Amino acid sequence: MTLEMIKTQIEQIKLKRNSLLQLLEQPNLGTLRIDVNQALEEMDDLLDEFERVFQEKSQA
């Protein structure tokens, strides 16, 4: 997998993250809110890790 392919995938994840944020604003989620929050946390971790890894490579 090339760096460009990974960047494209990361952009898709960012778009899906925005969809989850919009879903989280819905008042009738019930217990699904827990799953949405978990998904957001995991996406944030993934995005942070991506930034950390590829920032280190560009500085090397």
N, C-alpha and C positions, 0 to 999 in steps of 0.2 A: 504494500500500500504506500503510495507516495504522499509527501507532505501536503500537496494540493488536495488530494482525495480526503485526507484527514481534516483539513481546514473546511472543506465542503460539508463533511459530516458534522463538524462542530457548529457550523452555521445553522444546519438543520436542527440540531439540539437546542440552540438558542431560540429558534422560532417556536419550537414545541414548548420550551420553558415559558414563553409568553402566553401560550394557550393555557398552560396549567395555572399561571397567575390569574388569568381571567376566570378560570373555573373556580379558583379559590374564593373569588368575590361573591359567588353564588350563596345565598343564605340557606339553601335547603340541602346541603351536601351530607349532613349527618356524619356517620362514621367514615365516609369516603374522604372527608377532610384530612384524616390521619394519613391515608395513602397518598393524597396529593402533596401534603407537606413532606412526606418521605421522598417522593419522587423529586421534588424541588431541591431538597437537601442533597440527594445523590447527584443530580445534574450540576448543582453548584460545586460539589466536590470534583466532579469530572472536569468542569470548565477551569477551576482553579489549578488542578493538576496539569491540564493541557498548557495553560499559560506559564506555569512554573517550568515545565520541562522544555518547552520551545523557546522560552526566554533565555534559559541557561544555554541552549544550543546556539542561539544567535549571538550570545556574548562570548562564546568560546572561540 
